Amino acid sequence: MRNWFCDLPELDLFGPEYATDPAGSLRHLRSEGGLARSVRGIEVLTYPRAKQLLAHLDVAATMRGYYLSEGATPLVLDYIDNGLLAWIEGDRHRRIRAVLERAFSVRSVDKQRETMREVANRMADRLLDGGTVDFVADFTYWYPIEVLARLIGVPVGDVPRFIEASAEMNALAAVPLAPALPRLEAAIRELTSYVSELLEERAKVPGDDLVSALLEAGEQLGALSREELVANIINVLMGGHDTTKLQLASCVHEIATRPGSWRRLRSADGFPRRCLEESLRFAPAVPWELRVPAVDIEADGLGIPAGTHMIVNAYSANRDPAAFDEPDVFDPDRPRPNQHLAFGRGRHVCIGNSLARAEMEEALRVLAARIDDVRVAGHVKWSAPADALAGPLSLPLHLQPR
């Protein structure tokens, strides 16, 4: 493998060119072919190849080996093995996913839109107290996790404690992992205890919430183990917090930098949803995913041995001119459906994509109804281009109330 791997063009994730112009770096590499090498493995850069790899039945999504190499403790590994559906394969994946899909159906999610609007309106009240805000610290950090807490059925008085523990789960993405292990383990213990108690309560007295829906779906489709239920509920919190926080902030940033776009959010022609979908294409919060072939496969005429780390680079694939006209332009009015790869494809497509879309769409509509216009009011702090999650870490905005 080494000879042909070294012959691939290099994507230097930590070099100055990628740091200053990641889109330009990837554009150049795509012109040299569909594959590149990086410290992560083989980068799949073109849309057709990325889409094919995501749907390949002999390619697995796994990170367990990485976490073992990083010194993950048995508690952390148990959580990964039971709760990270994106890294579970085979019959077990199908069984768990069938239960979760019932609870996360579009119909189930639509029932929760009023809760989303209620949370967004209350947080908009705080935003409008001052003319200039940090949209991340003051809105997108809190909004998705409070919505999730409400959907799960966490009592209002417990929400602050719940949010604090849930936010600590982002330690799972820390590099290196070892320094973050104590707070990660503490968060897993706290949430495992809390969610277990919640499951006991909902088993006795069901409610109109996600935990009750999961228990009902489990009864109809085949029950999950207690460990699987607890870990997957925790994963809903972890997966639905940072990603939505960053994606919503990124979407608002693109709208705020284009005159006239904010006011169009109040139109009835579906513009908020189109802005959201274009944001997911243009700057996905999850810019890449790891895939590992279980058997030898072929890619761009090269034989890829089983076990090779392959990176589905959604950020690059979503800007492939073979799939999108003028891909480096943010254009919510694209004439055809936006078939981006932000939520993946195939059997591991993001289970919470309907929920994430609904949350962000309702937030945009509420904010547009309350705020006449917005503009960026200072320096925007972004995640590093090579990070596993991407988007604004700080987004100062000046708000003009209606």
C-alpha positions, 0 to 999 in steps of 0.5 A, spaced: 500 500 500 505 504 501 508 506 494 501 508 491 499 511 497 505 516 497 504 517 490 497 520 491 497 528 492 497 530 499 492 534 503 496 538 508 491 539 514 495 543 518 499 547 513 498 554 511 494 553 505 489 549 508 488 554 514 487 560 510 483 557 504 481 550 505 476 550 499 481 553 494 486 547 497 480 542 495 479 545 489 486 544 486 486 537 489 480 535 486 483 537 479 488 532 480 483 526 481 478 524 486 483 521 492 488 525 496 492 522 502 492 526 509 494 524 516 487 521 517 488 516 511 485 517 504 481 523 503 475 522 498 474 528 495 469 528 489 461 527 490 460 521 486 466 517 489 464 520 496 456 518 495 458 511 493 463 510 499 457 512 504 453 507 501 458 501 500 455 495 503 462 492 505 465 499 508 464 500 515 463 506 520 468 505 526 472 509 531 473 503 536 480 502 534 482 509 535 479 510 542 482 504 544 489 507 541 487 513 545 486 510 552 479 510 552 477 506 559 471 501 559 466 506 561 467 510 555 468 504 550 461 501 553 458 507 551 461 507 544 459 500 543 452 501 545 450 508 544 454 510 537 449 508 532 453 510 526 459 506 528 455 499 530 454 494 524 450 488 522 443 486 525 445 489 531 445 496 527 438 494 524 435 492 530 437 499 534 436 503 528 428 501 527 427 503 534 430 510 533 427 511 526 420 510 529 421 515 534 425 520 530 420 520 524 418 526 520 411 525 523 414 525 530 418 530 529 413 535 527 409 534 533 414 537 537 415 544 532 411 548 537 416 546 543 421 548 538 418 555 537 417 556 544 424 555 546 426 559 540 421 565 542 424 565 549 431 565 547 429 571 542 427 575 548 434 575 551 437 576 545 433 583 544 435 585 551 441 588 547 443 591 540 449 586 539 450 579 541 454 573 540 449 569 537 453 562 539 454 564 546 447 567 547 443 562 542 445 556 538 449 554 544 443 553 549 437 552 544 438 545 541 440 542 548 434 545 551 429 543 545 432 536 546 432 536 554 424 538 553 423 532 547 426 527 552 422 529 557 427 532 562 423 537 567 424 544 567 427 545 573 433 539 571 434 542 565 440 546 567 444 540 570 442 536 564 445 541 559 451 542 563 452 534 563 450 534 556 455 539 554 461 535 557 460 530 552 463 533 547 470 531 550 469 525 546 472 529 540 478 531 544 485 530 541 488 527 545 483 524 549 487 522 555 486 529 558 479 529 557 477 522 560 475 525 567 470 530 565 468 525 559 467 519 564 463 524 569 458 526 564 457 519 562 456 517 569 451 523 570 447 522 564 447 514 565 444 515 572 439 521 570 436 517 563 436 511 567 431 514 572 427 517 567 426 510 563 424 507 570 419 513 570 416 513 563 416 505 563 410 506 569 407 513 566 408 514 559 408 521 556 408 525 550 416 525 549 422 521 546 423 517 551 416 514 551 416 514 544 422 509 544 419 505 549 413 504 545 417 503 539 421 498 543 415 494 545 412 494 537 419 492 534 423 488 539 426 491 545 433 494 546 437 492 552 437 498 558 444 499 556 442 500 549 437 505 550 440 509 555 447 510 551 443 512 545 439 517 548 445 520 551 448 520 544 442 523 541 444 529 546 451 529 544 450 528 537 444 533 536 448 539 540 454 541 537 452 539 530 446 544 531 449 549 534 455 550 529 450 549 523 445 554 525 450 559 527 454 558 520 447 558 516 445 565 520 452 567 518 451 566 511 445 570 511 447 576 515 453 577 510 448 577 504 444 584 504 436 583 503 437 575 505 434 576 512 428 579 510 427 574 505 426 569 511 419 572 512 417 570 505 412 564 504 416 561 499 420 556 503 426 560 503 428 559 510 428 551 508 432 553 502 437 557 506 438 551 511 439 546 506 444 550 502 448 552 509 448 544 510 452 543 503 456 550 503 459 549 510 457 542 513 458 542 521 460 535 520 465 536 514 468 529 514 466 521 516 471 515 517 469 509 513 473 502 513 473 497 508 472 490 511 474 487 504 479 490 499 475 495 494 477 499 488 477 506 488 479 511 482 483 505 479 486 503 485 486 497 489 484 499 497 486 494 502 481 492 507 482 496 514 484 502 510 482 509 513 478 512 508 475 519 509 469 521 506 470 529 505 463 532 505 466 539 505 470 537 499 464 533 495 459 538 497 463 543 493 464 538 487 462 542 480 460 535 477 455 535 482 453 543 483 453 549 479 458 554 482 459 550 488 463 555 492 457 560 491 452 560 497 446 560 493 439 558 496 435 559 490 439 553 486 434 550 481 434 543 483 434 539 489 440 540 494 443 533 494 448 535 499 452 529 503 451 533 510 447 528 513 451 522 510 448 517 505 446 509 506 445 505 512 448 510 516 445 516 514 444 521 520 438 518 524 436 525 527 436 529 521 429 530 521 429 533 528 435 537 526 432 540 520 426 542 524 429 545 530 434 550 525 428 551 520 423 553 526 429 557 529 430 561 523 422 563 522 422 565 529 428 570 529 426 573 522 419 574 525 422 578 531 428 581 528 428 586 522 435 585 520 442 583 522 449 584 520 456 581 523 458 586 528 466 584 529 471 578 528 468 571 527 472 566 531 471 559 527 473 552 528 480 550 525 479 547 518 481 540 520 477 539 526 471 534 526 466 539 527 466 545 523 463 552 524 463 559 528 465 558 535 463 566 536 459 570 532 458 577 534 451 580 531 448 587 531 440 586 531 435 590 529 428 589 532 422 589 528 
